[in-house]
């Protein structure tokens, strides 16, 4: 099994058709079919189901697809690292981010960074915190932007300032004087929440002797806000999510309780090579971590 065979197999899996895959790869169909058969014979497994009109991967084929994507990305990352050492700031910087943080943190930083280092372009992967950590662990991305909590034993981290959660609703009464809301005011409200913050939110309510009325749980803050905008209930989301749904009728009020604060964290793997582009980009987060030395000093020490 070699890299070429893996590329062929992934093309077939993506196109779900050998003819289209052959066109994409700029080769004839018979040699492509032959390479797939050789790969199956070498591994002693069946990778695709040939009994349907559209190609479907077997369970083993799905596993190989997952591993093949990892191996090819690792190869691309290795090539990028070697070129980075030889040529300096060139190539693509891969960053994973949760939507509620990336939408506010990245645009201006990427714009100013690109003006300074035009040889670098960016690839952004969206997902929840668990997905971003998975991409980081497998080497697909170099930098992750997530929310607490996380396992600090395997990641280096830059902690950004804490921020409150906000209650968002199209029906929520909000005067100019009422910028915050007590959690007890939400006792009769149907709640739409991010699954990741469920325990924190439930505990905050229970500490007030209240059982929250959670009617919907989700993993994407944009979807949660969209649901709230339909009037289905009140969304509880990080304050940075304000503005993610433009031109909506949502009204926002800060939840007046420190126990439901959240925090954005910039993470990268400990004891793993970090490209020059990634190191320079991390330096754009000019913060101090617990009163210790700055990120710039950390990389230079």
C-alpha positions in Angstrom: 0.0 0.0 0.0 1.5 3.3 -1.0 0.4 7.0 -1.1 -0.7 6.8 -4.7 -3.1 4.0 -3.9 -4.5 5.9 -0.9 -5.1 8.9 -3.2 -6.9 6.7 -5.7 -9.0 5.1 -3.0 -10.0 8.5 -1.5 -11.0 9.8 -4.9 -13.3 6.8 -5.4 -14.8 7.3 -1.9 -15.4 11.0 -2.5 -16.9 10.6 -5.9 -18.8 7.4 -5.1 -18.2 6.4 -8.7 -15.1 5.0 -10.4 -15.7 6.7 -13.7 -15.9 10.1 -12.1 -12.9 9.3 -9.9 -10.9 8.4 -12.9 -11.8 11.7 -14.6 -10.8 13.6 -11.4 -7.5 11.8 -11.3 -6.9 12.2 -15.0 -6.4 8.4 -15.6 -8.4 5.8 -17.4 -11.0 3.8 -15.6 -9.6 0.2 -16.0 -6.2 1.0 -14.3 -8.1 2.7 -11.4 -10.3 -0.3 -10.9 -7.2 -2.5 -11.1 -5.5 -0.5 -8.4 -8.5 -0.7 -6.1 -8.5 -4.5 -6.6 -4.8 -4.7 -5.8 -5.3 -2.7 -2.7 -8.2 -5.0 -1.5 -6.1 -8.1 -2.3 -3.1 -6.8 -0.4 -5.1 -6.0 2.6 -7.3 -9.1 2.4 -10.5 -7.1 2.9 -13.5 -5.8 0.9 -13.4 -2.0 0.8 -16.4 -1.2 -1.4 -19.9 -2.8 -1.9 -20.2 -3.6 -5.6 -23.8 -4.8 -5.3 -25.3 -1.3 -5.5 -25.4 1.2 -8.4 -23.6 3.8 -6.4 -20.4 2.9 -4.8 -20.7 2.5 -1.0 -17.8 1.9 1.4 -17.9 -1.1 3.7 -17.3 -0.6 7.4 -13.6 -1.5 6.8 -13.6 0.9 3.8 -14.9 3.7 6.0 -12.1 3.0 8.5 -9.5 3.1 5.8 -10.9 6.3 4.4 -10.5 7.9 7.9 -7.0 6.7 8.3 -6.0 7.6 4.7 -7.2 11.1 5.2 -5.1 11.3 8.3 -2.0 9.9 6.6 -2.2 12.2 3.6 -2.7 15.2 5.8 0.2 14.2 7.9 2.3 13.8 4.8 1.2 17.3 3.6 2.0 18.7 7.1 5.5 17.1 7.0 6.2 18.6 3.6 5.0 22.0 4.8 7.2 21.8 7.9 10.3 21.0 5.9 9.6 23.8 3.5 8.9 26.1 6.4 12.3 25.4 7.8 14.0 25.9 4.5 12.0 28.9 3.1 10.6 30.7 6.1 7.1 32.0 6.3 5.3 30.2 3.4 2.4 28.0 2.9 -1.0 27.4 4.7 -1.8 27.8 8.4 -4.6 25.5 9.5 -6.7 26.7 12.4 -9.7 25.1 14.0 -12.2 27.2 15.9 -15.6 27.0 17.7 -18.0 29.4 15.8 -18.7 31.6 18.8 -15.0 32.6 19.2 -13.6 32.4 15.7 -16.1 34.7 14.2 -15.0 37.6 16.5 -11.3 36.8 16.9 -10.1 35.7 13.5 -11.2 38.1 10.7 -9.2 41.2 11.8 -6.2 39.1 12.9 -6.0 37.2 9.7 -6.3 40.4 7.7 -3.5 42.2 9.5 -1.3 39.0 9.6 -1.7 38.5 5.8 -0.7 42.1 5.1 2.5 41.4 7.1 3.1 37.9 5.8 1.6 37.6 2.3 3.2 34.2 1.8 0.8 32.6 4.3 -2.8 31.7 3.6 -5.3 30.2 6.0 -7.6 27.2 6.2 -10.2 27.4 8.9 -12.0 24.4 10.2 -15.2 25.0 12.2 -16.5 22.6 14.9 -17.3 22.2 18.5 -14.6 22.0 21.1 -14.3 18.2 21.0 -14.0 18.2 17.2 -11.3 20.9 17.3 -9.3 18.9 19.9 -9.6 15.8 17.7 -8.3 17.7 14.6 -5.4 19.0 16.8 -4.5 15.6 18.2 -4.4 14.0 14.7 -2.2 16.8 13.3 -4.7 18.1 10.9 -4.5 21.6 12.4 -1.8 23.4 14.3 -3.9 25.9 16.4 -7.3 25.4 18.1 -9.6 28.0 19.4 -11.9 26.4 21.9 -13.8 27.1 25.1 -13.1 25.9 28.6 -13.0 23.3 30.1 -10.3 21.2 28.4 -7.4 18.9 29.3 -4.5 21.3 30.0 -2.1 18.4 30.4 -1.6 17.8 26.7 -2.0 21.4 25.3 -0.2 24.6 25.6 -2.7 27.4 26.1 -3.4 31.1 25.9 -6.3 32.1 28.1 -8.4 35.0 26.9 -10.5 37.1 29.4 -13.6 35.5 30.9 -16.9 36.5 29.4 -20.5 36.2 30.7 -23.2 34.1 29.1 -26.1 35.9 27.6 -29.8 35.1 27.3 -31.0 35.6 23.7 -34.6 35.7 22.6 -36.9 37.4 20.1 -39.5 37.7 22.8 -37.2 38.7 25.7 -38.1 42.1 27.2 -35.1 44.4 27.3 -35.1 48.1 28.1 -32.1 50.4 27.9 -31.7 50.2 31.7 -31.9 46.4 31.8 -28.6 45.1 30.4 -28.5 42.0 32.6 -30.9 39.3 33.8 -31.0 37.2 36.9 -31.2 33.5 36.4 -34.3 33.4 38.5 -36.1 35.5 35.9 -35.7 32.6 33.5 -37.6 30.2 35.7 -40.6 29.9 33.4 -38.7 30.2 30.1 -38.1 27.3 27.7 -34.3 27.2 27.2 -32.2 26.3 24.2 -28.6 25.6 25.2 -25.2 24.5 24.0 -24.8 20.9 25.1 -21.2 21.7 26.3 -22.5 24.1 28.9 -25.4 22.0 30.1 -23.9 21.0 33.4 -22.8 24.5 34.3 -26.2 25.9 33.4 -28.2 23.2 35.2 -26.0 23.6 38.4 -26.5 27.3 38.4 -30.3 26.9 38.3 -30.3 24.1 40.9 -28.2 26.3 43.2 -31.1 28.7 43.1 -33.6 25.9 43.9 -34.9 25.9 40.3 -35.2 23.1 37.7 -34.5 24.6 34.3 -36.9 24.0 31.4 -34.5 22.8 28.7 -36.3 22.0 25.5 -33.5 21.8 23.1 -29.7 21.1 23.2 -27.3 21.7 20.3 -23.6 21.8 19.4 -23.5 24.8 17.1 -24.1 28.3 18.6 -25.4 29.7 15.3 -28.1 27.0 15.1 -29.0 27.6 18.8 -29.4 31.4 18.1 -31.5 30.6 14.9 -33.8 28.4 17.0 -34.2 31.2 19.6 -35.0 33.7 16.8 -38.0 31.6 15.8 -39.5 32.2 19.3 -39.0 28.6 20.4 -37.3 29.6 23.6 -34.5 31.6 25.2 -30.9 30.7 24.1 -28.1 30.8 26.6 -24.8 31.4 24.8 -21.4 33.0 25.3 -21.4 36.8 24.9 -19.1 36.6 21.9 -22.0 35.0 20.0 -23.8 38.3 19.8 -24.0 39.3 16.2 -23.4 35.9 14.7 -26.9 36.0 13.4 -27.1 39.4 11.7 -30.4 41.2 11.0 -32.3 39.0 13.5 -34.8 40.2 16.0 -32.9 38.7 18.9 -32.5 40.7 22.1 -29.6 39.9 24.5 -29.2 40.3 28.2 -26.2 39.2 30.2 -26.8 36.5 32.7 -25.8 38.0 36.1 -24.0 35.0 37.5 -20.2 34.4 37.5 -20.7 30.6 37.8 -21.9 30.6 34.2 -19.1 32.6 32.7 -17.0 31.1 29.9 -13.6 31.6 28.5 -12.0 31.3 25.1 -8.6 29.5 25.0 -6.1 29.3 22.2 -4.4 25.8 22.3 -1.7 23.9 20.5 -0.1 20.5 21.2 2.7 20.2 23.8 6.0 18.7 22.6 5.0 18.9 18.9 6.7 20.9 16.1 5.0 24.3 15.5 5.6 26.1 12.3 7.0 29.6 12.1 3.7 30.8 10.8 1.8 29.3 13.7 4.3 30.8 16.2 4.0 34.2 14.7 0.3 34.0 14.6 0.1 33.1 18.2 2.1 36.2 19.0 -0.9 38.3 17.8 -2.7 37.3 21.0 -0.9 39.9 23.1 -2.2 38.7 26.5 -0.6 37.7 29.7 -1.4 34.4 31.2 -2.0 34.7 34.9 0.5 37.6 35.2 3.3 35.5 33.7 5.5 36.4 30.7 3.8 37.2 27.4 3.4 34.8 24.5 6.1 36.5 22.6 8.5 36.0 25.5 7.4 32.4 25.8 8.5 31.5 22.3 11.8 33.4 22.6 12.8 32.0 26.0 
